[in-house]
Amino acid sequence: MQAKVSRRRLVQAGAALAASTLSSPPILTYAQGETPIKIGMHDPLTGTYAAEGESEVRGANMALAEINAKGGMLGRKVQLVVEDDAANAGLASQKATKMIDQDKVSMLMGSVSSATALAVNQVAHGRGVVYMVTGGHTDPVTGSQCHWTTFRICTTTYMLAAGLAGTLYKKFGGKWYFITPDYAFGHTLQESYAKLLKDLGGTVLGNSLSPLGTTDFSSYLIKAEQSKPDVLINLTDGQDLVNCMKQAAQFGLMKKFPIGGGLSELEVLRALPKEARQGWWTLEWWWDQPNTPHVKEWVAAYQKIHTDGTWPSARTWFGYAGLHSLGLGVAKAKSLEPVKVARALEGLELPDEIKLQPNKVYFRPGDHQLMSSEFPGEDLPDGTYPNLFKVADIVAGDKIALSVKDTGCHLDYKA
């Protein structure tokens, strides 16, 4: 996307394109004089996580077209207002405030960066606006900093670690060195891995903290090599993960020890050269689920809209499920009143055509965390896009999530 083009115009154009290309929606007449319901979405459309942010917006636009084709919300058309937060917490707060005060959005959604999720979490709570976090993973969002206003689609950092830690320990051993992004996501993910490793009987050899946007990982990789680990745990994501894995390949580290990580994404896998596409990771959704209802049709619908040769990723699904979840909550509540919508979302189970995965997928009432699945597996160096990953298992979220008590969440509804 070019910076000179209006972000909002791009989003509106994308929504129109999605609506026109989905199969034969009925012609609908909305109530005369009714103003549209606006949903505000913040995501990084520039910077380290730009590819992931664009995918989330694409998924939300697919849901938007489907919702409006079926009558909108409460018989009113829905509009998506999108702002670029550049994965910056301060900017995300400003954009969220602007969308509430100036654009008059009824609800908020979005985030790739955990830092922006935490920041907008506070804004939404302060204004009493329901906020659907799509892609900020750090535990406190639905843990120690949870609010009644906030729900989350993506899994927690603890769930990411729990979905893969045991496999890495059993396959390779228990002496691990970490490279960790130096912000909320990385900190809580590394803490979760370290706890699980200790419980398994393993040892943390060291932990290098890398600032977001790092381009030179050589010093961290040298320290990792010197520690002689059983596994190098690379917890970076986005362009940082691409840069780190390229340099690890250049140093020949894949021949010395295995590499694993808490999270990878189709956007990252596509950007990696063959020699750097190695290791064990966790994905949060995968396009190739032949025995799961509606997945094949949904992938086809995405490709009918987007003719650029891309395939939908977990981020696409985050945006899609996020907006649909808000719509389901409003329909169940029969209201836009925030407390009623929040109560309606608690315990809500996503239907097959929206969850697009096996296992029960639902918002846990006690902390508003979606219990969705993890897809641990292995990169395929010889694969061709989109066949770049081999899923080893699909793990139900409620089998590996911390209990509500252990998350530290205490929902703060007013009496």
N, C-alpha and C positions, 0 to 999 in steps of 0.2 A: 504494500500500500504506500502511496506517495504522501508525504506529509502535507503537500499543498492541497490535497483533496479533503473535503469535509468528512470527518469520521461519521457524523450522523447521516450525511447523504449516502455514504457507502452502506451503512447499516440499513437505511430505508430501501435502497436499491436492492440489497441482498434479500430483504424480506419480501419485496415485490416479486423478485425472481423466483424465490422459493414457493411463494403462493401460486405463481403462474405455472410452475412446472410439476407440482405435486398432482397426482392423478385425479382429474375431473372433480374438483371440489364444487359443492352446490353453490349457486348464487344466493347470497344472503342479504337481507335488508335489516339493518340495525335500527333500533328505536330512534325516531326523529328527535333531534336536539340533544341526544346523549353525547357527552364528551367521551373521547376514548380513555381507556384505562392505561396509564403509562407505567412501565416497569423500567427502572434505571439499572444499567449494567456497567460495571467498571472492570476493565481488563487491560493488560499490557498489549498494546498494538505496536509498540516500539521497544527496542532494548533486548536484553538477554532472553526474555520469555515471550517475545512477540509471536513466534509461531504457535505457541500453546494458547496465547490469548486469542489469536485469530480463529483457531479451531473451536474454542468455547463459544465465540460469537456466531460462528457458522451453525453450531448445534442449536443455539438459542433461536436463531432465525428459522431453522426447520420446525421447531416447536411452535414458534409464532405463527407460521403459515398454517399449521394444522389446527391450532386453537381458533384462529380467526375463521378458518373454513367451516368450523363447527359451531360458529355463533359467538366466538369471543369469550369473555368472562362476564357473567351476569347479563348477557345479551348486549354487551358493549364491545366494540372493537378494541383490540389491544395494540399498543405501540411500544416499541423497544427503543429506549434512549441509551446510547452507548457512549462512554467516555474512555479515553486512553489514560490509564493511571501510570504507565511506564514502570510498573512494579515498584513504585515509590510510595511509601506509607503516607507521607505528608500530602502528596498530590492526590492520592486516593481519597483521603479525608475531605480535601477541598472539593473534589469532583462529586463525592457523595452528598455533601452539604448543598452544593449547587443544584444537583438533580432534585433534591427534596424541596428546596426553597424556591428555585426559579422554574424548573421544569414541572414541578408538582407531581412527581412520581408517587405512586401508591405503595410500591415495594421496591426493594433493592436486590440485586444478585451480582455475582461475579467473583473474581480474584483468581490469580495464579500464585502470586507471592503470599506466603503466610503472613508477612509483615503488613501487607495491605488488608488482608482478611481481619487481622486483629484491630487495625485502625478503624476500618469501616464498621466493625462489630460495635465499637464504642459510639460511633456517630449514630448508627441505627437505633441503638438502645436509648441514647439520649433523646432522640426524636420519636421514639415509640413506633418505629417502622420495621416491618418484617424484612429480614435480610437472609437470602439464600446464598451461602458460601458455596461456590462451585468447585474451586480448586486450591484453596489454601489449607495445607494439611496439618499444621502444628497442633499438638494436642490441646492446648488451652482454649482454642476456639469453641470446642464443645466440652471443655474441662474446667480448669480453674477460672477462666474468664468467660464462661458461658453466660448467656442471657436468654430470657424468654423470647426475645425478638429474633434470635439467630438459629438457623438450621444449616446443616452442611451435607453436601452431596458426596464429595471425595472422602476417602478413608482418612483415618488419623495417622500420625507418624508412628504411633505404637503398633497399629494394625499393619502398616507397611513392613515394619521390622519383624513382627511376629509371623508374617506370612512367608518369610524366607530364612530367618536366622537358623532354625533347626536344620534345614537342608544344607546350608553352607557348613555348619559345624560337623554334620555327619559325613559329608562328602570330602571335606578338605582339612579339617582340624580346627583347633580353637585358639590359635595365636593370630590376632587381627590388628592391622593398622588401619586408621581411618583418615580419609580426607573429607572434611566437612564444610559446607557453606556456612559462612559466619553470619547467620541471622536466625530468626525463630525456627524456621523449618529444619535447618541443619542441626541446630542445638538439640531440639527435642527428639529428632530422629536418631542422632548419635547416642543420646542418653538411653533411648529405648533399646537400641542394639546392645549397648554396653551392659545394661541390666540383664537382658536375655542371655548374653554371652556368659556373664558371671554365673547365672543360674544353671547354665549348661556345664560349667566347670572350666570355661576358657579364660583367656587373658587379653586385655587391651594393651598392645605394645606401644601405642602412641596415637596422637590425634592432631592433625594439621588443620587449622582453620583458614579457609580461603575466602576473601571478600567476594561478594557478588559482582560478577563482571570480570573476574580474573582471566587473563589471557595466557600468562606464563605459569604453569604448574610445576616447573622443573625442580624447584627447591623442595616442594612437598613430595614429589615422586622419588627424589634422591633419599629423603629421610625414610620413606616407606621401604625402599629397597634395602637400605642399611639395617633396618629392623628385622629383616629376613622373616616376613610373615607367612603364615599358612594361607591367609587371604588378605588382599587389599580391599577394604570396604570403601567404595567411592560413593559418597552421598550427594554429590553435586547433581544438578539437573539443567535442562535447557542447553543453551550455547556453552555454558561452563562445562557441562558434562562432555559435550562434543570436543572442546579444546583439550580437556584433561585426558580423554581416552586416545585422542590422536597423538599426544605427546608420550603417553604410556607405551603406545605401539612403536613410536620412534626410538624409545629407549630399550625396546625389546623386553619389556617387563612381563608381557603375556607368556613368555617362554620360561619365566622364573617362578611365577606364582599365579594362581587364579585371582580374578577380580570379580567382586560382586557389589551389589548396591541395593538400596532400599526402593528405588523408583527409576524406571525408564519409561520412555514414551515413544510412540510411533514417529513423532516429529524428530526426536533425537536419533532413533535408529536409521531413519532415512538420510539424515545428514552425515552419518558416520561412514568413512571409507571401510572397505572390507577388512583390512588388517586391524582396525580399531573396534570392529563390531564383535566383541567377545565378552563372555562372562555371564553370570547369573543375576537376574533382576526380578523385580515385581512390576507388573502392569496392573492397571485398575479396570481395564476393559479391553477386549480384543475383538477385532472384526470377524475372525474366523471361528464361529461357533456353529458348526453344521447341524447340531442336534438341539439347538435352542430356538424356540419359536420367534419369528418376526425379525431376527437379526439379518438374514439374507435380504429380505425385502427392504429393510431400513438402509442397509448399505447401498442397495440399488437406487433407492430414493435420493440418497446423498449424491451419488454419482450422476444422477439425472440433472440435479441442480448445479453441481460443480464439475465442469467438464475440463478441469485443469490436470486430470490424471491423478489426483490425490484420493486417499481413502480415509474414512472417518477414524478418529483415534479416541482414546479415553477422554481426552479434552472435549472432543465433539459431543460425546455422550454426556459429559458433565453439564454442558450448556443446555443440551436437549432435555435431560431429566430435570434440571433445575427449574426451567421455565414451566415445564409441564407440572412439576410438583406444586408450584405456586398456583397454577390454574386449578389443580385438583383440590387444593386447600380452600380456595375461594368458592369453588362449586359446593364443597361439603359444608362450608360455613354459611353459604348463601349470603355472603357479606364481604365487604372490604375492610371491616373493622379489624384492626391488627390483632387484638387479643382473641377474637373469634377465629381468625385465620390460623393463628398459632395453635390454638387448641384443636382445630380441625386437622392440622398437620401431624399432631402427636399420635403416633401409632399407625399413621397412614401407610398402607402397603401399596407399592407401585405395581400396576398391572403389567402383564407380560409384554405388551407392545411398547411400554415405556422402559421397563427395567432392562430388557434385552440381555438377560443373563440368567443362569440357573440360580437356585436357592431363593429363599424369601428375602425380599429387599424392602425395608420399611424404616421409618423414622422412629428411633427409640424414644419413648415419651420422656424418660428421665433426663436426657441431655441433648435431644434434638439431632443426634448423629444418625445419618443414614447407614443402616447395616447392609452394605453392598459387598461384593466379592473381591478377592485378590486373585491375580493370575500370575503366580510365580513361574519362572521358566528360564530358558537359555537363549542368548542371541545366536543367530545363524550367520556366521561369517560369509558363507557361500550363497546366502539367500538373495533373492531379488525382490525389490519392493512390489507389494507390501508383505511378502513372505520373509520377514526378517527375524522372526521370533518363534520359538517352539514352547507352547504353554505346557508345563508339566502337571499342573493341577489347577482346579478352581476352588478356592477356599471361601466358605461362607463367612461373612464379616462377623456375625455374632458368635462365631466359634473362637475368634482370636482377639476380639475387642476387650479392653479393660471393662470391668463392671462399672456401672454408673457411680457407685460409691468410690471406686478407686480413681476415677477421672477427676474427682474434686468438684464436680458440677453441682451447683445448687441454683435451680431456676428461680429467678427473682420477680415472679408475678406479684403485683400489688394485691393486697388483701381486698 
